[in-house]
Amino acid sequence: MNRWDHARQLLRIGRRAETGGSLPEEPFRTPMERVQPGPRSVRCRSLCIASGKGGTGKSSMTAAFADLLRGHGKVLLLDADLGCANAHIFHDVHPEHSFADVVAGDRGVHEIVTPCAPGLDLLPGGSGVGRLAGLREYELEMIGRGLARVEPDYDFLLVDSAAGLSRQTVAFAAACDQTVLVTTPDVTAMTDAYAFLKVFVRQCAALGQQRELPLLVVNRATSDQEAKEVGSRLRDVTGKFLDQRLEVLGWIPEDRAVFRCTQRRQSVVSGEPESEFGRALEQVSSDLLTRLQDSDGTGAGERLEVMSTRPAKTRRA
């Protein structure tokens, strides 16, 4: 049995609580001590919300994060699902231009910025443009260069990533200062979450980057115990096969408020902030905001541009 098969087998182990065993060590982090931030860079702090598969609630979570973050500074939301974008729906805007125009050479990145709300702007992806799902290196470099131009006008860059393991999806995640990986308790979502982490680590290593694993958020959990079990199982697998400790940022309950707000073309934070989803996300975002504010932005656009032009290191067998 190879390492990948072994990892998948571990992720399919039944719940320990149901088989009479005790839960493993608490996987959720304790509040970090605040530290004094260093000198502020002209570049904004960047955060990518990613998932290994579609349907985990990543986009609704990103939309809510965007509305929470704009209370702490000016936010630029980048819809990195370039070929099948939907971030505009959650903010009820109808962009005239998108990354399809940028890749075609008709517009610069700064020319597709779409205002959504006070303190929140959007860089829209294309809708139904399959070609954007597989950009060439020079096109990704062009986007990175344009992004570097607009970043200094913002305090936060929030990237709504496409689901999956494509090179450009992982590139956006690796370019950001911090990445949050969203999963659900569904075993397929957990398996794909581990696959994302595996590809993330390998791609960063190939580019000569030393990066910590993305932070994990368990969405649509029915209880704290279920969320802990998901975090523990993924943490066990990443520790065993990636030799890194996975940190679980928190969990979000299943809540019909997400459906209702999406139907109204708004985020949960905007439409039903006192819902279970809204309260849980605010708690998670408080910890995340501390991490972002205590770091100095490195410039996601510049990092994306460099990654697009840097040849990957040859891996030894």
Secondary structure, 3 states (H helix, E strand, C coil): CCHHHHHHHHHCCCCCHHHCCCCCCCCECCCCCCCCCCCCCCCCEEEEEEECCCCCCHHHHHHHHHHHHCCCCCEEEEECCCCECCCCHHHCCCCCCCHHHHHCCCCCHHHCCEEEECCEEEECCCECCHHHHCCCHHHHHHHHHHHHHHHHHCCEEEEECCCCCCHHHHHHHHHCCEEEEEECCCHHHHHHHHHHHHHHHHHHHHCCCCCCCCEEEEEEECCHHHHHHHHHHHHHHHHHHCCCCCCEEEEEECCCHHHHHHHCCCCHHHHCCCCHHHHHHHHHHHHHHHHHHCCCCCCHHHHHHHHHHCCCCCCCC
